[in-house]
Amino acid sequence: MDPIIFLDNAATSFPKPESVYVFMDQFYRRSGVNPGRSGYDLCLEAGELLDGTRKSLAAFFNGADPNRLCFTYNATDALNLTIFGILQKGDQAITTTLEHNSVLRPLYHLWKYGGVEVDYVPFDNAGFVDPAEIRRRFRPNTRLVVVNHASNVIGTVQPIREIGRLCREQGIPLAVDASQTAGKVAIDVQRDNIDILIFTGHKSLLGPTGIGGLYVREGITIRHTRAGGTGVRSADRLHLEEYPYRLEYGTPNIMGIAGLKAGVTWILEKGLDSISEHETALTKLLRDKLREIKGVALYCQDDLANHVSVLSFNINGLEASDTGTMLDVDYNIACRTGLHCAPLVHEQLGTAKIKGSVRFGIGPFNTEDHIRAAAKAVAEVAAVADGRRKARPSHGQERPSSK
Ligand SMILES: Cc1ncc(COP(=O)(O)O)c(C=O)c1O
């Protein structure tokens, strides 16, 4: 069988650059010990990796103070620290219908059990949230705005700079979920008016799973929702107030941090612009080819100017999971199907009732050949579905809506 065509990079990037595997392996063998806890050489080396990666990432996002970049397990972890560490009973939070469950569920829990109100701003037919609509929802008790920088279903990149500007006018913290953009889209927390930037390491930052983090601007307060070892000032009864310890708990994932460091180094060597150019060209090619296929409905793919390399579609008459199975079994193409942990996107698109969509996520190692093969496979699956529909009277079949 031909090698797998991996088009599930929006879930996690695969493969990683060779340098990521090599550096992780070498680092962990040589100095994979607990950083910052003792004074022996290996420990210092691990500490240097931790601090060096903190500095590289803070610089990558143009954060003014590297110590305010904290490592977590992933974006979900960082979002939980943010949401539970800011909101309290009586507060209102504003978010969007584009969010992932890593935002929606913490907010839902706070709504159900914590006396927090949540307002959900919908996206328009092109897949964008209107900053003015967010402003219209501001109330005296609004304490947090959380916005997905780019949707993991439809790929649209939100106007966060303008949203941030409006939030700043009211002194409301803006948290941006950059899970789908960090490593793909240039992010400058100062220019983009971001108060809390949340990222995950295993997607476009090209690191391994189990590492992520957040950058918190000076002046923003996130309460402790956990406490534990920090390796310093062990006699203190309470968890430390100062960053980065404030939001870091226990032994860090030093191997993950090594991989993240190597991933960011690779991105800097290649250049964010050249990676993004490559992915955008492939996304456009795929979008154009899928558009030509009878029976394929694409969602919010008209404006690729503000878009990451994520495309969602359905084939008329097929559930997304059936399309995904055929692409996998018959063509060895890996994609993601279903609701993609973003149920409100599908409710708004009208695709929830047909169990979501098929998603292609393009990464830096995809090629034009992959895209042509994927488009050809989708065309063949669509032709089979079309043939089946014609062969039997299939009244009542849902037709995917196209927005
Ligand atoms: C937009 C978005 N937010 C949050 C997450 C959660 O990331 P992680 O699973 O790394 O915590 C994802 C991952 O799919 C995502 O796409």
The ligand as an ORCA input file, in Angstrom:
! r2SCAN-3c Opt
* xyz 0 1
  C      -9.033     25.607     18.520
  C      -8.534     24.591     19.496
  N      -8.512     24.905     20.799
  C      -8.058     24.045     21.711
  C      -7.597     22.800     21.349
  C      -7.113     21.874     22.403
  O      -5.768     21.608     22.237
  P      -5.081     20.499     23.168
  O      -5.798     19.225     22.878
  O      -3.679     20.472     22.730
  O      -5.283     20.927     24.554
  C      -7.614     22.419     20.003
  C      -7.191     21.076     19.593
  O      -7.761     20.424     18.786
  C      -8.083     23.353     19.063
  O      -8.119     23.063     17.764
*
